[in-house]
Structure formats: C-alpha cells, structure tokens
C-alpha cells in the first residue's frame, strides 16, 4: 500500500532529474537521447506540479522519479 511523500522530497528529486537531463542535453555525444531527456524532464515537472497542487506526493510518484533518475544515470555512464 502506498504512503504520502513530502513535497520537499519530491521537489529535490525533480531538481536532480532536471539538472541531469539538462547536462546530458548539453553533451553532443548523447544527442540520440535528447527526446528521452526531454520526456523525462516533462514527466518529472508534471509530477512536481501535481504534488504542489495537493501538498504531498505518493510512493508511486517517488518510485517513478527514482526510476527516471536511474535511467538518466545510465545515459550519463554511457557518455564516459
């Protein structure tokens, strides 16, 4: 069963995702991932908007953000 997640915790995750997505988009070596990076940013910011509206998030939203970040990290590791 899910549980509520604080707005600040969600905001911190979204900030990390957006920063990493932007970093990857600035790297020409991973140009093939730009659509993915843009999609991840859009989805993360959408979650942030919903959490702001309701004052807290869900464990499902937290898990989704964690998975988005892990996906971006895999791209970052490929660029090395």
Secondary structure by P-SEA (a helix, b strand, c coil): cbbbbcaaaaaaaaaaaaaaaaaaaaccccccaaaaaaaaaaaaaaaaaaaaaaccccaaaaaaaaaaaaaaaaaaaaac
